[in-house]
C-alpha cells in the first residue's frame, strides 16, 4: 500500500478525536456504565471498524481489505482474552467501580501509544532482516503451545511487571484513592494516588500482550498502516467490552484453546511463507481469504462450544441438586 502522509495524519487525528470524545464523556460523568450504553458504544466502534475495512476493500482491493479484517478480528479476540487480566488488576487494586472507566481509558491510550512504537520498530526490523519471520513464527507456535497446555491458569493471580515495580518504587504513592485524581498533596508533599499506579498496570500489562499480538498481525499483513489501524480499532472498544462481558468471561471456557489454534496457525503461516519466499518449493503461500476463514471459523466454533459446555454443566448441577433433594428422607411430624 502507498499511504501518503496526509492519510496517516487524518487517520491519527480521527482516532485521537474519537478517543478524546470518549474520555471527555467519562470525565464529565464518572459512573458504572449501563448495559445499554456499553452495547451502543461497542456497536459504534465495531461499525466504524467495518466501515474502515470496507473503505480499504473499495480503494485498495480484496487483498488488503481481507488483511485488515483478519488482523482486526485477531487483535479483537486477543483483547477479549486480555480482559481476564484486567478484571484481576481492578480487583487487586480495589478500584472504585465509578472510576474504572477512566482507568481503562487512560491505560488503553498508554497501550496504544506504546503499540505504535512497537509497530514502527517491528516494521523496520522485518524489512531489514527477513529471518525475523522465522523467529516470529516460532514464537507464536511456542505461545500457542503454552496457551493450549496451561490455559488461563497464569491469569488467576496478577503478577507485577518490571515497569510497574519501577513505578511503585520511585513514585511516592498514598494508600487511599482521592476520587479520580492521580496526584494529591499530603503534608505539603506531592504524591501520586493508587489511580496512577493502576493505570500504569493496565497500560504496561497490555503492552506485554502486544508481544503476542504484534507478531501475530505481522503474520497476516506486512502493511504498517493496516497493523496500526487494526490495533487501534481493537483497543478502542475495549473499555465498554470490559463492562459488557466482564461477568460473562467465565462462560468462554474454550477461549484459550481457540486463541492457541489461531496463534499456532499464524505462526505456521509465517514460517511457510518465509520458506516459500526463500525458494522452498513445497512450502505453500496461504491466501489471506483462507486465513480469514480459519480465524473466523475457529473463534465461532470456540464460542459455540464454550456456551454449550456451560449450559451442559449448569443442567448437570440442576439435575444433581434435584436428585439430592429427592433422596432426602421426609421429616417425621
Order of alpha helices (4+ residues) and beta strands (2+ residues): alpha-alpha-alpha-alpha-alpha-alpha-beta-beta-alpha-alpha-alpha-alpha-alpha
